[in-house]
């Protein structure tokens, strides 16, 4: 964790939280948490999910020791494509959710991965003693 630039990670978290509020504003009625009694619980779970995913992506980028920023962005998209996209099929087949709702949920994860792919390649530590 000491090799991460935590300012960049926090910037990515803030951008994703802002994107989450914008995404929820345009969400269909079936996804609106504002109509339920569990609004605060939904917000806490969402914040935990965003923070843990950003730190996971930053940790993976540090452990992989990828040099190119293009390769780092590609790695983030590959993680999203091969880990989260099968969830679209699982949600569609196991749960009774129409394709449009499941696709809308996956759009947020794709947007979050896009934000991570743009911001996190610059998350190398600025201290010269930790550079490889």
C-alpha positions in Angstrom: 0.0 0.0 0.0 2.9 2.4 0.5 3.7 2.3 -3.2 0.4 3.8 -4.2 -0.3 7.4 -4.8 -3.3 7.7 -2.5 -4.2 11.2 -3.8 -4.9 9.7 -7.3 -6.8 6.8 -5.8 -9.0 9.2 -3.7 -9.6 11.3 -6.9 -10.8 8.2 -8.7 -13.1 7.3 -5.8 -14.6 10.8 -5.8 -15.1 10.8 -9.5 -16.9 7.4 -9.3 -19.1 8.6 -6.4 -20.1 11.7 -8.5 -20.7 9.4 -11.5 -22.8 7.1 -9.3 -25.1 9.9 -8.3 -25.5 11.0 -11.9 -26.1 7.3 -12.9 -28.8 6.9 -10.2 -30.5 10.1 -11.3 -31.1 8.7 -14.7 -31.8 5.1 -13.5 -35.1 3.4 -14.2 -37.7 3.2 -11.5 -36.9 -0.4 -10.7 -33.3 0.6 -9.7 -34.1 3.7 -7.7 -33.1 3.2 -4.0 -34.8 6.4 -3.0 -38.2 4.7 -2.9 -37.1 2.1 -0.3 -36.5 2.1 3.5 -32.9 0.9 2.9 -31.5 4.1 1.4 -28.6 4.5 3.9 -27.7 0.9 3.7 -27.6 1.1 -0.1 -25.4 4.1 0.1 -23.0 2.5 2.5 -22.7 -0.7 0.4 -22.2 1.4 -2.8 -19.4 3.4 -1.1 -17.7 0.3 0.2 -17.9 -1.3 -3.3 -16.4 1.7 -5.0 -13.6 2.1 -2.5 -12.7 -1.6 -2.5 -12.8 -1.9 -6.2 -10.6 1.2 -6.8 -8.0 0.0 -4.2 -8.2 -3.5 -5.8 -7.4 -2.0 -9.3 -4.6 0.1 -7.8 -3.1 -2.9 -6.0 -3.3 -5.1 -9.2 -1.5 -2.4 -11.2 1.3 -2.1 -8.6 1.7 -5.9 -8.4 1.7 -6.5 -12.1 4.6 -4.0 -12.6 3.3 -3.0 -16.0 5.4 -0.2 -17.5 3.1 1.3 -20.2 0.1 3.3 -19.3 -1.8 1.9 -22.3 -1.1 -1.6 -20.9 -2.4 -0.6 -17.5 -5.6 0.7 -19.0 -5.9 -2.5 -21.1 -5.4 -4.6 -17.9 -8.2 -2.7 -16.2 -10.6 -3.3 -19.1 -9.6 -7.0 -19.3 -10.4 -7.4 -15.7 -13.8 -5.8 -16.3 -14.5 -7.8 -19.4 -13.6 -11.2 -18.1 -14.7 -10.8 -14.6 -17.8 -8.5 -14.6 -19.3 -9.2 -18.0 -20.1 -12.9 -17.2 -22.2 -11.5 -14.3 -24.5 -10.1 -17.0 -25.2 -13.6 -18.1 -25.6 -14.9 -14.5 -27.9 -12.1 -13.5 -29.9 -12.7 -16.7 -30.2 -16.4 -16.3 -30.5 -16.9 -12.5 -32.4 -13.8 -11.4 -35.6 -12.6 -12.9 -34.2 -9.3 -14.3 -34.8 -8.2 -17.9 -31.9 -7.6 -20.1 -32.3 -3.8 -20.1 -32.1 -3.5 -16.3 -29.1 -5.9 -16.1 -27.3 -4.0 -18.9 -28.0 -0.7 -17.1 -26.3 -2.1 -14.0 -23.3 -3.2 -16.1 -23.0 0.2 -17.7 -22.1 1.7 -14.3 -19.4 -0.9 -13.8 -18.1 -0.2 -17.3 -18.0 3.5 -16.5 -16.2 2.9 -13.3 -13.6 0.8 -15.0 -13.2 3.5 -17.7 -12.6 6.1 -14.9 -10.1 3.7 -13.3 -8.4 3.1 -16.7 -7.9 6.9 -17.2 -6.9 7.9 -13.7 -5.1 5.0 -12.1 -2.2 4.6 -14.5 -0.9 7.7 -13.0 -1.0 6.2 -9.5 2.7 5.4 -9.3 4.3 6.7 -6.1 5.9 10.1 -6.5 8.7 9.1 -4.1 11.9 8.3 -6.0 13.0 5.6 -3.6 10.0 3.4 -4.4 10.3 3.7 -8.2 11.4 0.6 -10.0 
